[in-house]
Amino acid sequence: MDNGLIPQRYAKALYKYALEKGTTEQLYDVMKVVVESFRSNPNLQKVLSNPFVSDEDKEKLLLSAAGKDAGDAYARFVKLILEHGRADYSYQMMIAYRDLYRKENHISQVNVVTASKLSDATMEKLRNLVKDSFKDSVLEFSESVDSSLIGGFVIDVDSVRMDASLSNELEQIRQTLLRSNN
């Protein structure tokens, strides 16, 4: 079976279950915490893939990755994937559930990357710029700093990019100069 198919099927089943129980949003919040736990600790996936680690230990690990308020639906889901020997796919399942929830609830992911940390007031102006451009969307913001931008910012909203970085402007000038030499 395809590695992408297994996580998708489990995520869809979990989403349907959560719809019946009225816990889709709570599970979405849990999945965001779990995905962040996996991202901040790459060894988590290695431990879950290790056949010498007991299912009991894997369960404890997955429950602790979700934080304090994991909830009953998540705990039951963890037991289910362990019973079916699918711990290897747990990270992909969490991502698939998160993405499915976003799709079903029309949530767009916004990533704001700046050359240096901005003041709260300036960051709020950038958020408002995006909100004005995507009025019909529910937006979730994340922010990061990348000094290679030299100055300015890059905003990604799903597959749309607004690049107002100095490094992009310099690249545009370089490309224009290269074209003019030919």
C-alpha positions as CSV (number, residue, x, y, z in Angstrom):
1,M,0.0,0.0,0.0
2,D,1.2,3.5,-0.8
3,N,2.8,5.5,2.0
4,G,0.6,8.5,1.2
5,L,-2.6,6.4,1.0
6,I,-2.3,5.0,4.5
7,P,-2.1,8.3,6.3
8,Q,-4.9,9.8,4.1
9,R,-7.2,6.9,5.0
10,Y,-6.6,7.1,8.7
11,A,-6.9,10.9,8.7
12,K,-10.2,10.7,6.9
13,A,-11.5,8.1,9.3
14,L,-10.4,10.2,12.3
15,Y,-12.0,13.3,10.8
16,K,-15.3,11.4,10.3
17,Y,-15.1,10.1,13.9
18,A,-14.3,13.6,15.2
19,L,-17.3,15.1,13.2
20,E,-19.6,12.6,14.9
21,K,-18.2,13.4,18.3
22,G,-18.0,17.2,17.7
23,T,-14.3,17.3,18.4
24,T,-12.8,18.2,15.0
25,E,-11.5,21.6,16.2
26,Q,-10.1,20.2,19.4
27,L,-8.3,17.4,17.4
28,Y,-7.0,20.0,15.0
29,D,-5.4,21.9,17.9
30,V,-3.9,18.6,19.2
31,M,-2.5,17.8,15.7
32,K,-0.8,21.1,15.4
33,V,0.9,20.4,18.7
34,V,1.9,16.9,17.6
35,V,3.2,18.1,14.3
36,E,5.3,20.7,16.0
37,S,6.6,18.1,18.4
38,F,7.8,15.9,15.5
39,R,9.4,18.9,13.8
40,S,11.2,20.0,16.9
41,N,12.4,16.5,17.7
42,P,13.3,14.5,14.5
43,N,14.3,11.5,16.6
44,L,10.6,11.0,17.5
45,Q,10.0,9.4,14.1
46,K,13.0,7.1,14.5
47,V,11.7,5.9,17.9
48,L,8.3,5.2,16.5
49,S,9.8,3.3,13.6
50,N,12.0,1.2,15.8
51,P,10.6,-2.4,16.2
52,F,12.4,-2.9,19.5
53,V,10.5,-0.1,21.2
54,S,7.3,-1.4,22.8
55,D,3.9,-0.3,21.7
56,E,3.3,0.9,25.3
57,D,6.3,3.2,25.1
58,K,5.2,4.4,21.6
59,E,1.8,5.2,23.0
60,K,3.3,7.2,25.9
61,L,5.5,9.0,23.5
62,L,2.6,10.0,21.1
63,L,0.4,11.0,24.0
64,S,3.1,13.2,25.5
65,A,3.8,14.7,22.1
66,A,0.2,16.0,22.1
67,G,0.6,17.9,25.4
68,K,-1.7,17.9,28.4
69,D,-5.1,18.3,26.6
70,A,-4.8,15.5,24.1
71,G,-8.4,14.3,24.7
72,D,-10.1,11.0,24.4
73,A,-10.4,11.0,20.6
74,Y,-6.7,11.4,20.1
75,A,-5.9,8.7,22.7
76,R,-8.2,6.3,21.0
77,F,-6.6,7.1,17.7
78,V,-3.2,6.4,19.0
79,K,-4.3,3.0,20.3
80,L,-5.9,2.2,17.0
81,I,-2.7,3.0,14.9
82,L,-0.6,1.0,17.3
83,E,-3.0,-2.0,17.2
84,H,-2.7,-2.0,13.4
85,G,1.1,-1.6,13.4
86,R,0.9,1.8,11.8
87,A,3.1,3.8,14.2
88,D,5.6,4.5,11.3
89,Y,2.9,6.6,9.6
90,S,1.7,8.5,12.7
91,Y,3.5,11.8,11.7
92,Q,2.1,11.7,8.2
93,M,-1.4,10.9,9.6
94,M,-1.2,14.0,11.9
95,I,-0.2,16.1,8.9
96,A,-3.0,14.6,6.8
97,Y,-5.6,15.3,9.5
98,R,-4.4,18.9,9.9
99,D,-4.5,19.5,6.1
100,L,-7.9,17.9,5.8
101,Y,-9.3,20.1,8.6
102,R,-7.8,23.2,6.9
103,K,-9.4,22.2,3.6
104,E,-12.8,21.4,5.1
105,N,-12.8,24.7,7.1
106,H,-11.2,26.9,4.4
107,I,-8.2,27.8,6.4
108,S,-5.2,29.3,4.6
109,Q,-1.7,29.0,6.1
110,V,0.2,32.3,6.0
111,N,4.0,32.3,6.6
112,V,5.6,35.7,7.1
113,V,9.4,35.7,6.7
114,T,11.3,38.9,7.5
115,A,14.9,39.8,7.4
116,S,15.0,40.8,11.0
117,K,12.5,40.7,13.9
118,L,9.9,43.3,13.4
119,S,8.0,45.3,16.1
120,D,4.5,44.1,17.0
121,A,3.0,47.2,15.3
122,T,4.8,46.6,12.0
123,M,4.0,42.9,12.1
124,E,0.3,43.8,12.6
125,K,0.4,46.0,9.6
126,L,1.7,43.1,7.5
127,R,-1.0,40.8,8.9
128,N,-3.6,43.4,8.0
129,L,-2.2,43.7,4.5
130,V,-2.7,39.9,4.0
131,K,-6.1,40.0,5.6
132,D,-7.2,42.8,3.2
133,S,-5.9,40.7,0.2
134,F,-7.6,37.5,1.3
135,K,-10.9,38.7,2.7
136,D,-12.8,35.5,2.2
137,S,-10.3,33.2,3.9
138,V,-9.6,32.2,7.5
139,L,-5.9,32.8,8.0
140,E,-3.4,31.2,10.3
141,F,-0.2,33.1,10.7
142,S,3.3,31.9,11.4
143,E,6.4,34.1,11.5
144,S,10.1,33.6,11.1
145,V,13.3,35.5,10.5
146,D,15.7,34.8,7.6
147,S,18.6,37.2,7.5
148,S,19.5,36.1,3.9
149,L,16.6,38.3,2.7
150,I,18.8,41.3,3.6
151,G,15.8,43.5,4.1
152,G,12.0,43.4,3.5
153,F,9.8,40.4,3.7
154,V,8.3,37.4,2.0
155,I,4.7,36.3,2.6
156,D,3.4,32.9,1.5
157,V,-0.3,32.3,1.6
158,D,-0.9,28.7,0.5
159,S,0.5,28.8,-3.1
160,V,0.6,32.6,-3.4
161,R,3.9,34.4,-2.7
162,M,4.4,38.2,-2.1
163,D,8.1,38.8,-2.2
164,A,9.2,42.3,-1.1
165,S,12.7,41.3,0.0
166,L,15.8,43.1,-0.9
167,S,17.5,39.9,-1.9
168,N,14.7,39.4,-4.5
169,E,15.1,42.9,-5.8
170,L,18.8,42.4,-6.2
171,E,18.2,39.1,-8.1
172,Q,15.8,40.9,-10.4
173,I,18.4,43.6,-11.1
174,R,21.0,40.9,-11.8
175,Q,18.7,39.1,-14.2
176,T,18.0,42.3,-16.0
177,L,21.7,43.1,-16.4
178,L,22.3,39.5,-17.7
179,R,19.6,39.8,-20.3
180,S,20.8,43.3,-21.4
181,N,24.3,41.9,-22.0
182,N,23.0,39.3,-24.6
